C-alpha cells in the first residue's frame, strides 16, 4: 500500500535512467512508432545483498580458505542475486498501475506492452530508427527514458531502449587467417611421409603446443568433466573438418565426435559456405590439448546491444548475445554445466553500456561460484585501435575489452615464437574502465604499476581490473577450414588452448574425487611460478593518435616485462606445476 501512495506522484518526479544527446551517428529517425505497436522489454533488478555474490565467489575459489571448492548450487546463487521483496513489489506494482503485467524471474522482470503504454511508463517517446546500410529494417528505440524517483534504486536497467546498434555479423578475436595459393585447390597443405602430419608454412601444430607447455597427462573420458565453447554470430563448426584435423594431428581421436547444443535460435549449418573459422579453431584446439575429454559446442543465436564507437560504428558490427547465453547456462542444473567454458569473442568495453557489462560480468561470476572455469580471449588490438573515448570528448584513451576485462573471467593474451616466447604485437591488455581491480591481483598488478610510474597515466584507470591474466601461443595455428589447412592467428587461438589445459586440470581433480576448479584466478595469482614469465615483445596499438607520434611506429605499447604485465599477464603455463598445484599426486604422464 505504501508504494501505491508513493507512486501517485511519479509522473511529476522522475529520474532519467539513461539518455543519449542525439541520434547516434549513422542512424536516422524514419517514423514515429504507432501507439498500438508492440514492444518487449526487460527490467534488471538489483540484488538485495549487493556484495554477497562476490564474497561467496572468493570463498569457494581461494586456496586455503575453509570453503575452497565448495561450489554453490543454482538455488544458493539465485538467493544471493535475488532482489528484495520491496524491490520486486515496487516494480511489479508500478507495472500493474500502468496496466502492464510483468513476468518475474528472480532478478529480471520481462513484459510486452504497447508503445503507448511504454511511452507513458518510461516518460519517453519510442520511434523507429534506421541505420545506414542496414537491410534488416528499422529498430524500435528511444533516446531517453525515466523511472519514478522512488523506483530509481529498484531498477538497474531497462533494455532494449537507448541501445542503438546494427544487428549484423562481427568478427571474433581472430586477428588474421593465412592461406597460401595452391594450384590443386588445397591451400598450403604439403605432402607428408607416413607418420608425419600435413604442414602449412610457419604454422604451429598441436604436438608443438603440448611439448612447449610440457603437457603429458592423459585423462580418461568422463561425462562429468565436459569442456565447452560458445559460438556466436552464425559461426558453425564443421564435422568433416573436425575429423580431418583429428586424423592429421590427434590420430587417437580419429573416431571421436562432439555434441552441439542450440541456444536461443542457434543453428549448426554444415553447408560449405557457412563453415566458421572461429568455431573450427576453438573445437580443434580444445581437442588437441584436452583429448579425450568430452567437448560441447553451444551455438547461440541473437545479438546484443551496442553503443557506437570509432572502432565499431558501422552496419557490419554488433555485440554478441552474452546476456541470453549466460541466462540459459544459469538456468541449468550444476550437473548439466560444463566444467570449463571457452569463449573467443569480444569488443571494446566502452561500446557496451556499463550496466549491461556489469550485469553480464555478474552472471559470469555466478557460473564461477557454481564450479565453471570461464575462459575468454583478451582481444587483438594491443592497448586499443582508435583509442578515442565515445563520451563526446574524443579524447585519447586506451580501450579495454569486454568481457575480457571482467574480473570473473580468466583472460588469455597471446605470444609467438618459442625460444624464447615473446608477447605477440596484437595481444590486447590494459585496465578496465568499469570494473575495479579485484583483491586476488592487487599485489601482482600493483607491482607493475609501481614499476611504470606515470607512464601513460592519463590514458587508463589505475584502479581498474588488469588483464589479461595469462597467455599462450596465438600465432598461426594450423586449422582445417573447408578441407584446407590454414594458419589462424589471434587470442581466439590462445583462449581455447588454455581452456584445454584447464580441462585437463579439472579431469585430474575429478580422478582424485576433488571438485572442479571453478573460478580459477585466485589459484593462478597465488602461484606465479607455475608460469613462464614473458619478458620480451609488446602489444601495440593506438596508431595515429598524436600523443604517440614520437613513439616507435607511432603507436602506444604495453611491454612484456618481469612479473605480471598487461600484454601476457602472469605468462604462459608450465603444465606440470599447474597439475601439482591443482591435483597433488597426479603424475604428468
VENLIN-V863008 format. One record per residue. N is the residue number from 0. RES is the residue in one letter. PHI is phi as a letter, one per 20 degrees, with the letter a starting at -180 (999 if undefined). PSI is psi in degrees with one decimal (NA if undefined). Layout:
BEGIN
N | RES | PHI | PSI
N | RES | PHI | PSI
END
This chain:
BEGIN
0 | X | 999 | -38.1
1 | X | g | -42.1
2 | X | f | -29.1
3 | X | f | -39.8
4 | X | f | -45.7
5 | X | f | -37.9
6 | X | e | -6.0
7 | X | f | -29.6
8 | X | e | 12.1
9 | X | g | -38.2
10 | X | f | -28.8
11 | X | e | -13.9
12 | X | c | 97.2
13 | X | c | 152.0
14 | X | d | 128.0
15 | X | f | 114.8
16 | X | e | -35.7
17 | X | b | 142.6
18 | X | b | 154.2
19 | X | d | 141.0
20 | X | f | -26.0
21 | X | a | 174.4
22 | X | f | 129.4
23 | X | g | 149.7
24 | X | g | 135.8
25 | X | n | -5.8
26 | X | d | 157.8
27 | X | b | 147.9
28 | X | f | 127.2
29 | X | d | -27.5
30 | X | a | 159.5
31 | X | f | 151.7
32 | X | e | 137.1
33 | X | f | 146.4
34 | X | g | -32.1
35 | X | e | 4.2
36 | X | f | 156.4
37 | X | e | 145.8
38 | X | b | 136.7
39 | X | d | 129.6
40 | X | c | 158.4
41 | X | c | 134.2
42 | X | d | 125.0
43 | X | e | 126.4
44 | X | d | 140.6
45 | X | f | 149.2
46 | X | f | 143.1
47 | X | f | -39.0
48 | X | d | 88.4
49 | X | f | -31.0
50 | X | d | -0.6
51 | X | f | -39.2
52 | X | f | -48.1
53 | X | g | -44.3
54 | X | f | -39.4
55 | X | f | -41.9
56 | X | g | -47.1
57 | X | f | -33.5
58 | X | f | -45.7
59 | X | e | -5.2
60 | X | d | -6.7
61 | X | e | 117.9
62 | X | g | 145.4
63 | X | m | -5.8
64 | X | f | 141.1
65 | X | g | -25.0
66 | X | d | 13.7
67 | X | g | 129.5
68 | X | n | -3.4
69 | X | e | 74.3
70 | X | f | 153.1
71 | X | e | 154.8
72 | X | e | 167.6
73 | X | g | -43.0
74 | X | f | -39.3
75 | X | f | -41.1
76 | X | f | -43.8
77 | X | g | -36.2
78 | X | f | -30.8
79 | X | f | -30.3
80 | X | d | 2.2
81 | X | f | 142.4
82 | X | f | 165.8
83 | X | f | 157.9
84 | X | g | -36.0
85 | X | f | -44.0
86 | X | f | -48.9
87 | X | f | -44.8
88 | X | f | -41.8
89 | X | f | -44.7
90 | X | f | -45.0
91 | X | f | -36.8
92 | X | f | -38.2
93 | X | g | -45.1
94 | X | f | -45.1
95 | X | g | -40.4
96 | X | f | -21.8
97 | X | d | 15.0
98 | X | m | 27.3
99 | X | c | 134.1
100 | X | d | 118.8
101 | X | e | 152.9
102 | X | d | 115.4
103 | X | e | 128.0
104 | X | c | 85.5
105 | X | l | -100.7
106 | X | e | 16.9
107 | X | c | 144.1
108 | X | c | 119.6
109 | X | d | 146.1
110 | X | b | 154.9
111 | X | c | 133.0
112 | X | b | -177.1
113 | X | e | 157.7
114 | X | g | -38.6
115 | X | g | -45.9
116 | X | f | -37.2
117 | X | f | -40.2
118 | X | f | -43.4
119 | X | f | -41.0
120 | X | f | -42.8
121 | X | d | 9.0
122 | X | l | 52.6
123 | X | b | -176.7
124 | X | c | 102.2
125 | X | f | 145.7
126 | X | b | 170.4
127 | X | e | 127.6
128 | X | c | 141.6
129 | X | d | 134.6
130 | X | e | 142.3
131 | X | g | 129.8
132 | X | n | -1.4
133 | X | e | 112.4
134 | X | e | -0.5
135 | X | e | -6.3
136 | X | o | 171.2
137 | X | f | 163.3
138 | X | d | 143.1
139 | X | e | 111.3
140 | X | b | 175.9
141 | X | b | 159.7
142 | X | e | -9.6
143 | X | a | 146.2
144 | X | b | 156.4
145 | X | c | 159.1
146 | X | c | 155.8
147 | X | g | 143.9
148 | X | g | -42.3
149 | X | f | -19.0
150 | X | e | -7.1
151 | X | g | -43.8
152 | X | f | -11.0
153 | X | d | 1.9
154 | X | c | 123.2
155 | X | e | -46.4
156 | X | a | 160.3
157 | X | c | 125.9
158 | X | b | 153.2
159 | X | e | 128.5
160 | X | c | -78.0
161 | X | e | 19.9
162 | X | e | 96.4
163 | X | e | 145.0
164 | X | r | 141.1
165 | X | f | 127.5
166 | X | e | 80.6
167 | X | b | 171.1
168 | X | f | 141.3
169 | X | c | 142.2
170 | X | f | 147.9
171 | X | f | -163.2
172 | X | e | 31.0
173 | X | f | 128.7
174 | X | e | -43.7
175 | X | a | 149.9
176 | X | d | 128.5
177 | X | d | 121.5
178 | X | c | 134.1
179 | X | e | 140.2
180 | X | f | 143.0
181 | X | b | 122.8
182 | X | f | -19.8
183 | X | e | 5.6
184 | X | n | 3.2
185 | X | d | 99.5
186 | X | f | 131.1
187 | X | l | 22.4
188 | X | e | 123.0
189 | X | d | 149.0
190 | X | f | 136.0
191 | X | c | 144.5
192 | X | f | 165.9
193 | X | g | 135.7
194 | X | n | -7.1
195 | X | d | 163.0
196 | X | d | 162.0
197 | X | g | 156.4
198 | X | c | 156.7
199 | X | c | 146.9
200 | X | g | 121.3
201 | X | m | 8.2
202 | X | e | 159.6
203 | X | d | 143.3
204 | X | d | 164.0
205 | X | g | -42.5
206 | X | f | -31.4
207 | X | f | -37.7
208 | X | f | -45.3
209 | X | f | -38.5
210 | X | f | -43.6
211 | X | g | -40.1
212 | X | d | 10.3
213 | X | l | 49.6
214 | X | e | 108.5
215 | X | c | -15.9
216 | X | f | 132.6
217 | X | d | 103.3
218 | X | e | 169.7
219 | X | e | 151.9
220 | X | f | 136.8
221 | X | b | 129.3
222 | X | f | -12.5
223 | X | e | -6.5
224 | X | c | 85.2
225 | X | d | 141.5
226 | X | d | 134.2
227 | X | c | 161.9
228 | X | b | 153.3
229 | X | d | 134.6
230 | X | d | 127.8
231 | X | c | 173.1
232 | X | l | 45.1
233 | X | m | 33.7
234 | X | e | 119.0
235 | X | c | 125.4
236 | X | f | 160.5
237 | X | c | 126.7
238 | X | f | -42.6
239 | X | f | -40.6
240 | X | f | -35.6
241 | X | f | -45.9
242 | X | f | -41.4
243 | X | f | -43.8
244 | X | f | -44.4
245 | X | f | -45.6
246 | X | f | -37.6
247 | X | f | -40.1
248 | X | d | -22.3
249 | X | c | 66.2
250 | X | g | -28.1
251 | X | f | -12.2
252 | X | d | 13.7
253 | X | g | -27.0
254 | X | d | 7.7
255 | X | f | 163.6
256 | X | b | -178.6
257 | X | b | 164.9
258 | X | d | 153.5
259 | X | c | 129.1
260 | X | d | 127.8
261 | X | e | 127.3
262 | X | c | 130.0
263 | X | l | 48.5
264 | X | n | 11.9
265 | X | f | 155.4
266 | X | c | 177.8
267 | X | b | 63.8
268 | X | f | 127.7
269 | X | d | 9.8
270 | X | f | 144.7
271 | X | g | -35.6
272 | X | f | -10.0
273 | X | d | 20.6
274 | X | f | 129.7
275 | X | e | 119.8
276 | X | f | -46.6
277 | X | f | -47.3
278 | X | f | -42.8
279 | X | f | -42.9
280 | X | g | -50.7
281 | X | g | -51.9
282 | X | f | -48.0
283 | X | f | -35.0
284 | X | e | -18.9
285 | X | f | -43.7
286 | X | f | -46.7
287 | X | g | -37.2
288 | X | e | -36.3
289 | X | d | -0.7
290 | X | g | 135.8
291 | X | d | 29.2
292 | X | f | 134.9
293 | X | g | 139.7
294 | X | d | 137.1
295 | X | c | 133.3
296 | X | d | 132.3
297 | X | d | 114.0
298 | X | e | 111.9
299 | X | d | 129.2
300 | X | e | 174.9
301 | X | n | 170.9
302 | X | c | 161.7
303 | X | d | 173.7
304 | X | f | 155.0
305 | X | c | 135.9
306 | X | d | 114.4
307 | X | g | 140.0
308 | X | c | 177.8
309 | X | f | -31.1
310 | X | e | -26.3
311 | X | c | 59.4
312 | X | e | -16.4
313 | X | d | 173.7
314 | X | f | -23.3
315 | X | e | 1.7
316 | X | c | 140.1
317 | X | b | 174.9
318 | X | e | 162.1
319 | X | e | 156.0
320 | X | e | 59.0
321 | X | g | -41.6
322 | X | g | -46.5
323 | X | f | -41.1
324 | X | f | -47.1
325 | X | f | -28.3
326 | X | f | -43.3
327 | X | f | -49.8
328 | X | f | -41.5
329 | X | f | -15.9
330 | X | e | -11.5
331 | X | e | 158.6
332 | X | f | 157.0
333 | X | g | -37.0
334 | X | f | -17.7
335 | X | e | -8.4
336 | X | e | 148.8
337 | X | f | 154.2
338 | X | f | -27.4
339 | X | c | 135.6
340 | X | c | 124.0
341 | X | d | 136.9
342 | X | c | 130.4
343 | X | d | 46.5
344 | X | c | 152.6
345 | X | a | 170.7
346 | X | b | -179.5
347 | X | f | 136.6
348 | X | f | -39.7
349 | X | f | -15.3
350 | X | f | -10.9
351 | X | d | 129.8
352 | X | g | 137.4
353 | X | g | -45.7
354 | X | f | -32.6
355 | X | f | -46.7
356 | X | f | -42.9
357 | X | f | -36.9
358 | X | f | -46.4
359 | X | f | -41.7
360 | X | f | -40.6
361 | X | f | -39.6
362 | X | f | -36.7
363 | X | f | -41.4
364 | X | f | -36.4
365 | X | f | -38.5
366 | X | f | -41.1
367 | X | g | -41.5
368 | X | f | -24.5
369 | X | e | 5.0
370 | X | o | 13.5
371 | X | d | 128.4
372 | X | e | 115.2
373 | X | d | 116.9
374 | X | d | 131.8
375 | X | c | 145.2
376 | X | f | 147.4
377 | X | e | -23.1
378 | X | o | 172.2
379 | X | c | 42.5
380 | X | c | 18.4
381 | X | l | -134.8
382 | X | f | -18.8
383 | X | q | 174.8
384 | X | d | -78.9
385 | X | f | -35.1
386 | X | l | 46.4
387 | X | c | 129.0
388 | X | f | 145.8
389 | X | d | 26.7
390 | X | e | 9.7
391 | X | n | -14.1
392 | X | e | -23.4
393 | X | l | 24.7
394 | X | f | 158.3
395 | X | f | 132.6
396 | X | b | 140.0
397 | X | f | 158.2
398 | X | d | 93.0
399 | X | f | 163.1
400 | X | d | 159.1
401 | X | c | 134.1
402 | X | e | 13.7
403 | X | g | -21.6
404 | X | d | 6.3
405 | X | f | 133.7
406 | X | f | -11.8
407 | X | e | 5.0
408 | X | d | 158.1
409 | X | e | 110.0
410 | X | e | 129.2
411 | X | d | 120.1
412 | X | e | -167.6
413 | X | c | 150.6
414 | X | c | 172.5
415 | X | b | 172.2
416 | X | m | 171.7
417 | X | c | -25.2
418 | X | c | 83.2
419 | X | e | 171.4
420 | X | f | 142.8
421 | X | c | 154.8
422 | X | f | 131.4
423 | X | e | 143.8
424 | X | f | -22.5
425 | X | e | -3.2
426 | X | f | 120.1
427 | X | f | 150.2
428 | X | a | 172.1
429 | X | q | -140.5
430 | X | b | 133.3
431 | X | f | 145.8
432 | X | e | -22.9
433 | X | d | -33.4
434 | X | d | 130.5
435 | X | f | 156.7
436 | X | f | 127.1
437 | X | f | 159.6
438 | X | f | -36.6
439 | X | f | -19.5
440 | X | d | 10.8
441 | X | g | -45.6
442 | X | f | -49.1
443 | X | f | -46.9
444 | X | f | -36.0
445 | X | g | -40.0
446 | X | f | -40.5
447 | X | f | -45.2
448 | X | f | -37.3
449 | X | f | -34.2
450 | X | f | -40.3
451 | X | e | -10.7
452 | X | m | -126.4
453 | X | e | 7.9
454 | X | g | 125.1
455 | X | l | 16.6
456 | X | g | -28.0
457 | X | e | -2.6
458 | X | d | 3.0
459 | X | b | 164.6
460 | X | e | 112.7
461 | X | f | -18.5
462 | X | e | 2.1
463 | X | f | 159.1
464 | X | f | 125.3
465 | X | e | 142.3
466 | X | b | 156.5
467 | X | f | 176.3
468 | X | e | -38.0
469 | X | b | -177.7
470 | X | b | 170.5
471 | X | a | 171.6
472 | X | g | 138.1
473 | X | c | 14.2
474 | X | c | 119.2
475 | X | l | 62.3
476 | X | f | 136.2
477 | X | f | 115.7
478 | X | c | 137.3
479 | X | e | 126.3
480 | X | c | 108.0
481 | X | m | 37.1
482 | X | n | -0.2
483 | X | d | 142.9
484 | X | e | 126.6
485 | X | c | 159.9
486 | X | e | 125.6
487 | X | d | 128.5
488 | X | d | 152.9
489 | X | q | 163.2
490 | X | f | -7.6
491 | X | f | -21.4
492 | X | e | -43.6
493 | X | f | -32.3
494 | X | f | -52.8
495 | X | f | -31.1
496 | X | f | -44.6
497 | X | f | -36.2
498 | X | f | -38.0
499 | X | f | -37.6
500 | X | f | -44.5
501 | X | f | -38.4
502 | X | f | -39.6
503 | X | f | -41.5
504 | X | f | -40.5
505 | X | f | -38.9
506 | X | f | -42.0
507 | X | f | -40.7
508 | X | f | -43.6
509 | X | f | -35.4
510 | X | f | -20.0
511 | X | d | 16.4
512 | X | m | 19.7
513 | X | e | 153.5
514 | X | f | 166.1
515 | X | f | 164.6
516 | X | f | -34.1
517 | X | m | -143.2
518 | X | f | 117.8
519 | X | d | -11.6
520 | X | g | -43.5
521 | X | g | -35.7
522 | X | f | -42.9
523 | X | f | -45.5
524 | X | f | -20.1
525 | X | f | -9.3
526 | X | c | 64.3
527 | X | f | -21.9
528 | X | f | -9.0
529 | X | e | 9.1
530 | X | c | 147.9
531 | X | e | 117.0
532 | X | f | 121.5
533 | X | e | 122.7
534 | X | c | 6.3
535 | X | c | 150.9
536 | X | n | 177.0
537 | X | a | 155.0
538 | X | e | 126.5
539 | X | d | 155.1
540 | X | a | -167.6
541 | X | l | 28.9
542 | X | f | 136.0
543 | X | n | -13.7
544 | X | f | 135.2
545 | X | f | -28.6
546 | X | f | -20.0
547 | X | d | 12.2
548 | X | g | -32.4
549 | X | e | -9.7
550 | X | f | 162.0
551 | X | g | 125.4
552 | X | m | 3.5
553 | X | m | 27.0
554 | X | c | 153.4
555 | X | e | 157.3
556 | X | b | 143.9
557 | X | e | 120.8
558 | X | e | 142.7
559 | X | f | 132.3
560 | X | b | 172.5
561 | X | g | 133.2
562 | X | n | -168.2
563 | X | f | 141.6
564 | X | b | 158.4
565 | X | e | 38.2
566 | X | c | -35.4
567 | X | c | 1.7
568 | X | m | -134.1
569 | X | f | -18.3
570 | X | p | -162.0
571 | X | d | 154.3
572 | X | f | 141.1
573 | X | d | 96.6
574 | X | g | -41.9
575 | X | f | -38.3
576 | X | f | -38.7
577 | X | f | -39.1
578 | X | f | -43.7
579 | X | f | -32.4
580 | X | f | -44.8
581 | X | e | -35.0
582 | X | b | 74.7
583 | X | g | 133.9
584 | X | n | -16.2
585 | X | e | 127.8
586 | X | e | 146.1
587 | X | e | 72.7
588 | X | b | NA
END
